[in-house]
Amino acid sequence: MDNFSSLGQGFLVALLPLNLALATLGCFAGTVLGLLPGLGPINGVAILLPLAFAMHLPPESALILLAAVYMGCEYGGRISAILLNVPGDAGAVMTTVDGHPMARQGQAGVALSISAVSSFVGALMATMGITLFAPLLSSWALSFGPAEYFALMVFAIATLGGMLGGKPIKALLGCFMGLMLAMVGIDSGTGVYRLTFGSLHLSDGVQFIVVVIGLFAISEMLVMLEHTQAGHAAVKVSGRLLFNAREFSQSAFTMVRSALLGFGIGVLPGAGATVASAIAYTTEKRISDKAKTFGRGDVRGVAAPEAANNASACGSFIPMLTLGVPGSGTTAVMLGALTLYNITPGPLLLETKPEIVWGLIASLFIANVLLVIMNIPLIGVFTRMLSIPNSVLVPLIATVSFIGVYGIHSSSFDLTLMIILGVVGYVLRKLDFPTGPIILGFVLAELMEQNLRRALSISDGDPAILFGSPLAVSLWVMAAMVLILPLVWRWSKKAGRSRKTRIGA
Amino acid sequence: MSDRIFALACLAVCVVVLLQMWQLSVPFAYEPVGPKAFPVLLSLLMALCCLYLLVRPDRDISWPPVGQVIRGAALVGLLLLYARTFDLLGFPLATVGMVFAMSLLFGGRWWAGLISSLLIGLAGYFLFDRVLEVSLPLGRLWS
């Protein structure tokens, strides 16, 4: 009951005219950014964060705007997945498998509307999940000491490494690079300068916004330059615009199942929407693909990944709001936004800044209603956006990014550093490094080091304190498991395959 | 091959970090760990990952052809120029120039680039500086 009265307070914050306007704007901008191939939630949030900060928005309003953009991107990604067969963002990869065949069979309207409703169901269930579980988790996390915190962050990094499929080493290395980049500047414990190489500009450290814009806007522009010639041929939306009762009842259970699955995956620190939608799709295929229609335009094949990726996007707010450990790359950026406002994320956030946490949760409800309204009747507006040429879009991104970075410190050194980081980010992406872990590492660095140092001060340097409580030990064991299990699994698969070939020979 | 070159470069960074930490002198230490331990730990972990990449690199990556690399370099040059001129020439002028050039680089028609550059440069200035109160420079050169 207590949760619901707090949620009511949250609605009072979220329904303020400014916040409501920002949520609407964010939903619209997010859907557009999401449907443009190449730009996803992390780019959208990255580009708008410095603007929100430079516009002196209060922290809860800034977070509401960013959350609306995040939700909007998850809705928008499916539009280009269905109409172009190009996922608009990474979470929509699995939506292309059945969505595009449906569009080519003249059912684009059905695919778009059923996926909008699935997104809504997924996000709504997950937001209710946040309302129920966030206070529980945060009161539990209040008992965490520095040692447990350190172990929790190790666990978050390990899940990221273990979950990002084929490239665990690159994900880990990326995360370490992010941590290292955050070491530059003055050390808060002793006041010594670390890794500044005598540069006055670096004495305050590398600004979070500079890293975010460099990695997610500048490097994206370089990637987009490679695809200028490739034109997109969108399928025209014709025929029925709305699904019928049979299609809905066919996929209703799919939505609920996938939403629960997506929410669970989203709550895990580190694992995000891409993993969730892939797992939901394969699970749904195993359960209900009796007539072998998956992959050829089955409504359930559209409903499953969309419900899951939205549920997981919402679910990833839980670790961010209650533990101060982000559940996805995008929430890592939003967590960094909190620190820009000098707000320390963690379990105390719910008590000290309830207007931020509950305002954000309430605005997720509002954003989802707005999005499903925007995405069914106004779908024509968004499909027209698919024809924005890169020659207009990219200079616009450049301008907005520069305004945001310059608007904060008025320093042209930051602008140059941002471009350098963008080039580094581009090279890393070419080398198949996932960029999410880099920003996660950068965001977690300060808390991680502080907690390690605090823990060891308590024990006077004895590292045994890091394994001193059952909770800490279980976090370490879980971290080790998520790192080792995928290796064992892959190794046993390989061993099984080679045994088979040996028998075959 | 690309992975190996990268791993070597990254190892070099680790060595630089270790040397820097070696030279760092801490006047006062109130706690047992100090500012050196965490970066040292990180660089050792990074070095471990790099060694793994050296031994078992991924399949080689196809880099874009020379023409693409030149266009990429042009884009970076353009951005650096924009960063230089941003407060020197002022936001409106620098933006009009940057948007026009970049739109040509991305294969836009010159008149379309002209329209969008004037629109983004001038409307952008009024929207952000006047309406949204994000202060933008008008140019050190003129004032």
Interface residues (C-beta under 8 A of the other chain):
Chain A: L51 A54 M55 H56 K167 I169 K170 L172 L173 F176 M177 L179 M180 M183 D187 G189 T190 V192 R194 L195 F197 I218 M221 L222 M224 L225 E226 T228 Q229 P389 N390 S391 V392 V394 P395 L396 A398 T399 F402 I403 Y406 G407 S410 S412 L415 T416 M418 I419 G422 V423 Y426 V427 K430 L431 D432 M448 E449 L452 R453 L456 S457 D460 G461
Chain B: S2 D3 F6 C10 V13 V17 Q20 M21 L24 S25 V26 P27 F28 A29 Y30 E31 P32 V33 G34 P35 F38 P39 L42 S43 L45 M46 C49 C50 Y52 L53 D58 I61 W63 P64 Q68 R71 G72 L75 V76 L79 L80 Y82 A83 R84 F86 D87 F91 T95 M98 V99 M102 S103 L104 L105 F106 G107 G108 A112 G113 S116 S117 I120 G121 G124 F128 L132 E133 V134 S135 L136 P137
